[in-house]
Amino acid sequence: MVAKIDPFHAIAIGGEAYRLEAEGRSVIHMEYGQPSTGAPSAAIAEAHRVLDSDPMGYWESAALKERVALLYRERHGVTVQAEQILLTCGASPGLVIALTSLFEPGAKVATARPGYVAYRNTMKALYLEVEEVACGPAERYQISAAAIEALEPAPQGVIVASPANPTGTIIPGEELARIAEVCAKRGIRIVSDEIYHGLTYGEPAHSMLEYAPDAIVVNSFSKYFSMAGWRLGWVVFPPDLIEAARARMGNLFLTPPSLAQHAGLKAFECIDELEAHVATYRRNRELLLAALPALGLKEIAPPDGAFYIYADVGRLTNDSLAFCRKLLNETGVATAPGIDFDPVEGQRHIRMSFAVSTDRIEDAIARMIPWFKAQPPLSQPLAPLRTI
Ligand SMILES: Cc1ncc(COP(=O)(O)O)c(C=O)c1O
């Protein structure tokens, strides 16, 4: 039987948002999880430079793999060999390669709910069994060692994400250590999605590699490096899995774009520019958090990282997609419906991305305050979720 995959509803909202814009409406795009800034300028200059000289064939940049390996030494104090790095066309194919290198069809893989839409749908497409672990505000929407310990029978794998999409919450280092311990004890393989590393507003995020050297770590140039459309990412594999992973990359995707690899290497030299984006997100986060009470949105776990606010709108709606469409059509503010991230509780949530300019955030807040105030509460609102 062919696996049935749910659509990514934020893309439908994005389509509607662009249609409204084409009709002359002013739209603020907070529906997609992508920076609005574009690649750093030196990376773009490098791409221009190599276009005239490089044949742009199938290629894996040895220098880029070395640079990525260095990142783990510099940032996390762990030794990763360049040969353990697989360059991919973003984290999305990286997840496919990680999951197919580790698990047979039918294997059970646990992940937090809410969580990134593609975990659930990629696993379904690969005929893996998704074990969604309900995580509310009381758990700061994150899977814990205790929750993994309580799963009977033990799943074959777990996907952890810190900072997470859609909530931006982080799993602290001590908890990552406990997760590593439980997984080692129970024979559970860990896939750690670290795509939002670099985008944190308090403590920096720890890598799972600090605690579980055999974890598979997925990352990408789409978020911190602001290069989503360049389609470039990487996965760190333990030595015993890298050949299996290479075989999958070569057969399924060949190599990532050569142009992106040249530009990506240069992007590592653009830290000042990239940190300026983080400073903008930090300011946007503060503005949005300060505005939430005026929107009547109190049930949130403030994000530690990434660029999202995941807000409970259960007082106003039990249909998050309809709610996002109404908000878009009546204010021009595009957001993502919670059903993308949580098939059970997602009807009561929306996700706002603050990876836009601060002007746009201020404008969005000014548009949303009167709109939210004017929304009639549901006659039978959903029962509140457990709070922190
Ligand atoms: C948590 C998470 N993982 C992976 C991805 C996929 O990213 P990429 O553009 O690198 O394929 C995204 C994209 O939004 C994401 O939010």
The ligand as an ORCA input file, in Angstrom:
! r2SCAN-3c Opt
* xyz 0 1
  C      13.590     21.272     12.121
  C      13.858     21.281     10.658
  N      14.592     20.291     10.129
  C      14.848     20.253      8.811
  C      14.360     21.220      7.948
  C      14.673     21.123      6.488
  O      15.614     22.065      6.121
  P      16.456     22.078      4.771
  O      16.112     23.372      4.093
  O      17.888     22.059      5.191
  O      16.085     20.886      3.971
  C      13.613     22.287      8.459
  C      13.068     23.313      7.583
  O      12.308     24.168      7.948
  C      13.357     22.309      9.855
  O      12.637     23.286     10.423
*
